[in-house]
Amino acid sequence: MGFGSYDESEQENQNADADYDEEDAVNVHQNDHDGSVSFDTGASSGELVDRLQEMKDDDDDDEE
């Protein structure tokens, strides 16, 4: 046949199994975690702003 050929008879009677219990369902909140994250660079705000500007300037140079 051609690309991705298949027997159409295989596509018949494909009923989704709708008979499931709540216990079988996936609990997406099973591994939720409460907490916080902090990150201290030791750099001042001015240093961070300067570094951001350098990164932006580098991007502008790459586009040219």
Summary of the structure (lengths in Angstrom):
residues: 64
radius of gyration: 27.6
end to end distance: 49.3
largest distance: 67.9
contacts: 56
relative contact order: 0.06
helix: 41%
strand: 0%
